[in-house]
Amino acid sequence: MTTTAGTTMMGTGTTLMGTGMMFSDTTGQWYEDMANHMASAGFMQGYTDGRFGGLDQMNRAQFAAVMARMLGVSPVGTSGFSDMHGMWAEGAVAAMAKDGIIMGHSDGTFGPYEPITRAQMATMMDRARSYLGLSSSSVPMSELYQRLHDVDGTWAVNSINHMYSLGIVQGDTAGYFHPDSATNRAQAAAMLWRWHDAR
């Protein structure tokens, strides 16, 4: 897999930088432990130059592949999405779509290179919990709106509520979730590890 900057990602099974799974660019960062946990568990890989790239955006195909690894879902055949044929993540996307965890766009595309938004990520994590047979919890909507000021009326509000109630998603210091904002690798690693811990 290659990023838009042309830097190659380490493939599944590639040994990272020693037993501690330390990356050259995560020391002292708020997401250092999460990145190391995700790497040591084999869920996310770093770049071949030893970086984790926490500020790099995560796209929909990359997120689907990570979730598939976390769920132990094996890649299957073709996805049926018109923009996925022959793509490296097609098998993972196909499996996740078959299990109802991910969905495409109304025009039949998946949008693999589109940045995954925080709302989309919360929704996929919520569906993945249902796939695993785990129960959902929620807080009263009034409490959610008080804590996350920008989620009222958002299409993904129920999933955001479920993930918020479990401590998986959080707002910023001003109390905003930014549901339509793109997610970077640091944020994804943090939310996905919390999701893993909440199981």
C-alpha atoms as a printed R data frame, in Angstrom:
    type eleno elety resid chain resno       x       y      z
1   ATOM     1    CA   MET     A     1   0.000   0.000  0.000
2   ATOM     2    CA   THR     A     2   1.329   3.473 -0.817
3   ATOM     3    CA   THR     A     3   0.262   6.769  0.670
4   ATOM     4    CA   THR     A     4  -0.488   9.860 -1.352
5   ATOM     5    CA   ALA     A     5   2.953  11.158 -0.409
6   ATOM     6    CA   GLY     A     6   4.464   8.049 -1.960
7   ATOM     7    CA   THR     A     7   5.716   6.551  1.295
8   ATOM     8    CA   THR     A     8   5.173   2.820  1.502
9   ATOM     9    CA   MET     A     9   3.351   1.359  4.477
10  ATOM    10    CA   MET     A    10   4.609  -1.810  6.125
11  ATOM    11    CA   GLY     A    11   2.455  -4.760  5.160
12  ATOM    12    CA   THR     A    12   0.791  -7.168  7.538
13  ATOM    13    CA   GLY     A    13   3.325  -9.368  9.273
14  ATOM    14    CA   THR     A    14   6.267  -6.992  8.822
15  ATOM    15    CA   THR     A    15   8.301  -6.622 12.009
16  ATOM    16    CA   LEU     A    16   8.302  -3.081 13.333
17  ATOM    17    CA   MET     A    17  11.085  -1.352 15.269
18  ATOM    18    CA   GLY     A    18  11.844  -3.961 17.895
19  ATOM    19    CA   THR     A    19   9.817  -5.486 20.675
20  ATOM    20    CA   GLY     A    20   8.576  -2.189 22.042
21  ATOM    21    CA   MET     A    21   6.988  -1.303 18.705
22  ATOM    22    CA   MET     A    22   8.243   2.257 19.123
23  ATOM    23    CA   PHE     A    23   7.950   4.664 16.208
24  ATOM    24    CA   SER     A    24  10.435   7.432 15.507
25  ATOM    25    CA   ASP     A    25   7.758  10.147 15.581
26  ATOM    26    CA   THR     A    26   5.490   9.170 18.492
27  ATOM    27    CA   THR     A    27   7.736   9.701 21.522
28  ATOM    28    CA   GLY     A    28   6.000  12.057 23.936
29  ATOM    29    CA   GLN     A    29   2.938  12.413 21.723
30  ATOM    30    CA   TRP     A    30  -0.518  12.070 23.311
31  ATOM    31    CA   TYR     A    31  -1.243   9.018 21.151
32  ATOM    32    CA   GLU     A    32   2.104   7.217 21.685
33  ATOM    33    CA   ASP     A    33   0.686   4.356 23.768
34  ATOM    34    CA   MET     A    34  -2.313   3.881 21.479
35  ATOM    35    CA   ALA     A    35  -0.101   3.705 18.372
36  ATOM    36    CA   ASN     A    36   2.176   1.176 20.049
37  ATOM    37    CA   HIS     A    37  -0.769  -0.946 21.245
38  ATOM    38    CA   MET     A    38  -2.337  -0.969 17.774
39  ATOM    39    CA   ALA     A    39   0.980  -1.907 16.176
40  ATOM    40    CA   SER     A    40   1.936  -4.609 18.665
41  ATOM    41    CA   ALA     A    41  -1.500  -6.208 18.227
42  ATOM    42    CA   GLY     A    42  -0.964  -6.240 14.458
43  ATOM    43    CA   PHE     A    43  -3.907  -3.932 13.745
44  ATOM    44    CA   MET     A    44  -2.029  -0.926 12.313
45  ATOM    45    CA   GLN     A    45   1.394  -0.709 10.721
46  ATOM    46    CA   GLY     A    46   3.859   2.121 10.382
47  ATOM    47    CA   TYR     A    47   5.843   3.398  7.432
48  ATOM    48    CA   THR     A    48   9.019   1.729  6.198
49  ATOM    49    CA   ASP     A    49  11.007   4.749  7.387
50  ATOM    50    CA   GLY     A    50  10.017   3.963 10.983
51  ATOM    51    CA   ARG     A    51   7.313   6.620 11.392
52  ATOM    52    CA   PHE     A    52   3.729   6.137 12.495
53  ATOM    53    CA   GLY     A    53   2.514   9.284 10.717
54  ATOM    54    CA   GLY     A    54  -0.051  10.290 13.295
55  ATOM    55    CA   LEU     A    55  -1.070  13.484 11.503
56  ATOM    56    CA   ASP     A    56  -1.634  11.741  8.165
57  ATOM    57    CA   GLN     A    57  -5.266  11.337  7.197
58  ATOM    58    CA   MET     A    58  -6.803   7.886  7.276
59  ATOM    59    CA   ASN     A    59  -8.975   6.974  4.302
60  ATOM    60    CA   ARG     A    60 -12.012   4.717  4.153
61  ATOM    61    CA   ALA     A    61 -10.155   1.743  2.676
62  ATOM    62    CA   GLN     A    62  -7.432   1.892  5.317
63  ATOM    63    CA   PHE     A    63  -9.994   2.101  8.118
64  ATOM    64    CA   ALA     A    64 -11.951  -0.851  6.705
65  ATOM    65    CA   ALA     A    65  -8.761  -2.922  6.544
66  ATOM    66    CA   VAL     A    66  -7.854  -2.105 10.164
67  ATOM    67    CA   MET     A    67 -11.372  -2.919 11.389
68  ATOM    68    CA   ALA     A    68 -11.303  -6.208  9.481
69  ATOM    69    CA   ARG     A    69  -8.065  -7.163 11.251
70  ATOM    70    CA   MET     A    70  -9.513  -6.208 14.623
71  ATOM    71    CA   LEU     A    71 -12.616  -8.299 14.000
72  ATOM    72    CA   GLY     A    72 -10.698 -11.255 12.566
73  ATOM    73    CA   VAL     A    73 -12.738 -10.962  9.368
74  ATOM    74    CA   SER     A    74 -11.119 -12.737  6.437
75  ATOM    75    CA   PRO     A    75 -11.097 -10.986  3.028
76  ATOM    76    CA   VAL     A    76 -13.648 -12.350  0.561
77  ATOM    77    CA   GLY     A    77 -13.984 -12.029 -3.217
78  ATOM    78    CA   THR     A    78 -15.062  -8.837 -4.864
79  ATOM    79    CA   SER     A    79 -16.907  -6.019 -3.176
80  ATOM    80    CA   GLY     A    80 -19.476  -4.998 -5.776
81  ATOM    81    CA   PHE     A    81 -18.439  -1.338 -5.426
82  ATOM    82    CA   SER     A    82 -17.579   0.140 -8.814
83  ATOM    83    CA   ASP     A    83 -14.426   1.880 -7.575
84  ATOM    84    CA   MET     A    84 -12.908  -1.075 -5.687
85  ATOM    85    CA   HIS     A    85 -12.058  -3.543 -8.485
86  ATOM    86    CA   GLY     A    86  -8.491  -4.793 -8.082
87  ATOM    87    CA   MET     A    87  -7.746  -2.492 -5.162
88  ATOM    88    CA   TRP     A    88  -5.534  -3.820 -2.353
89  ATOM    89    CA   ALA     A    89  -8.349  -3.552  0.231
90  ATOM    90    CA   GLU     A    90 -11.139  -4.975 -1.909
91  ATOM    91    CA   GLY     A    91 -11.371  -8.292 -0.038
92  ATOM    92    CA   ALA     A    92 -11.562  -6.597  3.365
93  ATOM    93    CA   VAL     A    93 -14.137  -4.081  2.131
94  ATOM    94    CA   ALA     A    94 -16.176  -6.891  0.562
95  ATOM    95    CA   ALA     A    95 -16.182  -8.882  3.813
96  ATOM    96    CA   MET     A    96 -17.105  -5.875  5.935
97  ATOM    97    CA   ALA     A    97 -19.883  -4.879  3.519
98  ATOM    98    CA   LYS     A    98 -21.241  -8.431  3.524
99  ATOM    99    CA   ASP     A    99 -21.399  -8.338  7.327
100 ATOM   100    CA   GLY     A   100 -23.226  -4.985  7.277
101 ATOM   101    CA   ILE     A   101 -20.398  -3.082  8.968
102 ATOM   102    CA   ILE     A   102 -19.635  -0.724  6.092
103 ATOM   103    CA   MET     A   103 -21.775   0.742  3.340
104 ATOM   104    CA   GLY     A   104 -21.047   2.536  0.107
105 ATOM   105    CA   HIS     A   105 -22.484   5.624 -1.517
106 ATOM   106    CA   SER     A   106 -25.791   5.811 -3.362
107 ATOM   107    CA   ASP     A   107 -23.978   5.839 -6.720
108 ATOM   108    CA   GLY     A   108 -22.513   2.372 -6.089
109 ATOM   109    CA   THR     A   109 -19.045   3.564 -5.117
110 ATOM   110    CA   PHE     A   110 -17.245   3.054 -1.822
111 ATOM   111    CA   GLY     A   111 -14.880   6.035 -1.962
112 ATOM   112    CA   PRO     A   112 -11.788   4.148 -0.752
113 ATOM   113    CA   TYR     A   113  -9.477   7.161 -0.948
114 ATOM   114    CA   GLU     A   114 -11.873   9.576  0.732
115 ATOM   115    CA   PRO     A   115 -10.794  10.579  4.245
116 ATOM   116    CA   ILE     A   116 -12.923   8.788  6.808
117 ATOM   117    CA   THR     A   117 -14.906  11.220  8.934
118 ATOM   118    CA   ARG     A   118 -15.349  10.971 12.668
119 ATOM   119    CA   ALA     A   119 -19.079  10.276 12.220
120 ATOM   120    CA   GLN     A   120 -18.380   7.471  9.728
121 ATOM   121    CA   MET     A   121 -15.825   5.945 12.068
122 ATOM   122    CA   ALA     A   122 -18.220   6.027 15.033
123 ATOM   123    CA   THR     A   123 -20.897   4.375 12.884
124 ATOM   124    CA   MET     A   124 -18.617   1.570 11.662
125 ATOM   125    CA   MET     A   125 -17.388   0.897 15.205
126 ATOM   126    CA   ASP     A   126 -20.998   0.790 16.411
127 ATOM   127    CA   ARG     A   127 -21.998  -1.658 13.663
128 ATOM   128    CA   ALA     A   128 -18.926  -3.758 14.447
129 ATOM   129    CA   ARG     A   129 -20.063  -4.086 18.074
130 ATOM   130    CA   SER     A   130 -23.465  -5.265 16.841
131 ATOM   131    CA   TYR     A   131 -21.725  -7.745 14.529
132 ATOM   132    CA   LEU     A   132 -19.912  -9.133 17.587
133 ATOM   133    CA   GLY     A   133 -23.204  -9.414 19.476
134 ATOM   134    CA   LEU     A   134 -22.231  -6.767 22.021
135 ATOM   135    CA   SER     A   135 -24.932  -4.662 23.600
136 ATOM   136    CA   SER     A   136 -25.209  -0.918 23.075
137 ATOM   137    CA   SER     A   137 -25.363   1.654 25.817
138 ATOM   138    CA   SER     A   138 -26.282   5.307 25.571
139 ATOM   139    CA   VAL     A   139 -26.630   8.478 27.596
140 ATOM   140    CA   PRO     A   140 -29.710  10.735 27.472
141 ATOM   141    CA   MET     A   141 -29.589  12.865 24.325
142 ATOM   142    CA   SER     A   142 -29.761  16.018 26.431
143 ATOM   143    CA   GLU     A   143 -26.530  14.989 28.145
144 ATOM   144    CA   LEU     A   144 -24.875  14.135 24.839
145 ATOM   145    CA   TYR     A   145 -25.786  17.520 23.348
146 ATOM   146    CA   GLN     A   146 -24.487  19.259 26.439
147 ATOM   147    CA   ARG     A   147 -21.144  17.451 26.165
148 ATOM   148    CA   LEU     A   148 -20.859  17.424 22.338
149 ATOM   149    CA   HIS     A   149 -22.413  20.656 21.089
150 ATOM   150    CA   ASP     A   150 -22.332  19.869 17.357
151 ATOM   151    CA   VAL     A   151 -23.932  16.418 17.090
152 ATOM   152    CA   ASP     A   152 -27.614  17.390 17.371
153 ATOM   153    CA   GLY     A   153 -29.212  16.525 14.006
154 ATOM   154    CA   THR     A   154 -26.170  14.617 12.754
155 ATOM   155    CA   TRP     A   155 -27.116  11.496 10.766
156 ATOM   156    CA   ALA     A   156 -24.808   9.386 12.973
157 ATOM   157    CA   VAL     A   157 -25.989  10.745 16.327
158 ATOM   158    CA   ASN     A   158 -27.145   7.375 17.699
159 ATOM   159    CA   SER     A   159 -23.824   5.689 16.927
160 ATOM   160    CA   ILE     A   160 -21.934   8.675 18.322
161 ATOM   161    CA   ASN     A   161 -24.030   8.368 21.481
162 ATOM   162    CA   HIS     A   162 -23.255   4.651 21.806
163 ATOM   163    CA   MET     A   163 -19.522   5.253 21.349
164 ATOM   164    CA   TYR     A   164 -19.542   8.276 23.660
165 ATOM   165    CA   SER     A   165 -21.294   6.357 26.429
166 ATOM   166    CA   LEU     A   166 -18.490   3.766 26.318
167 ATOM   167    CA   GLY     A   167 -15.759   6.416 26.398
168 ATOM   168    CA   ILE     A   168 -14.628   5.520 22.882
169 ATOM   169    CA   VAL     A   169 -15.253   8.894 21.259
170 ATOM   170    CA   GLN     A   170 -14.744  12.217 22.965
171 ATOM   171    CA   GLY     A   171 -15.071  15.862 22.120
172 ATOM   172    CA   ASP     A   172 -12.381  18.514 22.119
173 ATOM   173    CA   THR     A   173 -11.729  20.843 25.048
174 ATOM   174    CA   ALA     A   174 -14.447  23.223 23.791
175 ATOM   175    CA   GLY     A   175 -17.034  20.418 23.685
176 ATOM   176    CA   TYR     A   176 -17.188  19.777 19.937
177 ATOM   177    CA   PHE     A   177 -17.035  16.383 18.227
178 ATOM   178    CA   HIS     A   178 -16.559  17.628 14.633
179 ATOM   179    CA   PRO     A   179 -18.538  14.732 13.094
180 ATOM   180    CA   ASP     A   180 -17.781  15.687  9.484
181 ATOM   181    CA   SER     A   181 -14.058  16.302  9.996
182 ATOM   182    CA   ALA     A   182 -11.497  13.932  8.508
183 ATOM   183    CA   THR     A   183  -9.763  11.586 10.926
184 ATOM   184    CA   ASN     A   184  -5.999  11.297 11.152
185 ATOM   185    CA   ARG     A   185  -4.062   8.170 12.096
186 ATOM   186    CA   ALA     A   186  -3.449   9.331 15.672
187 ATOM   187    CA   GLN     A   187  -7.161   9.917 16.306
188 ATOM   188    CA   ALA     A   188  -8.086   6.633 14.627
189 ATOM   189    CA   ALA     A   189  -5.542   4.677 16.686
190 ATOM   190    CA   ALA     A   190  -6.860   6.216 19.913
191 ATOM   191    CA   MET     A   191 -10.531   5.592 19.155
192 ATOM   192    CA   LEU     A   192  -9.933   2.090 17.826
193 ATOM   193    CA   TRP     A   193  -7.869   1.050 20.841
194 ATOM   194    CA   ARG     A   194 -10.563   2.375 23.176
195 ATOM   195    CA   TRP     A   195 -13.079   0.402 21.090
196 ATOM   196    CA   HIS     A   196 -10.917  -2.694 21.497
197 ATOM   197    CA   ASP     A   197 -10.660  -2.164 25.282
198 ATOM   198    CA   ALA     A   198 -14.427  -1.677 25.611
199 ATOM   199    CA   ARG     A   199 -15.254  -5.096 24.171
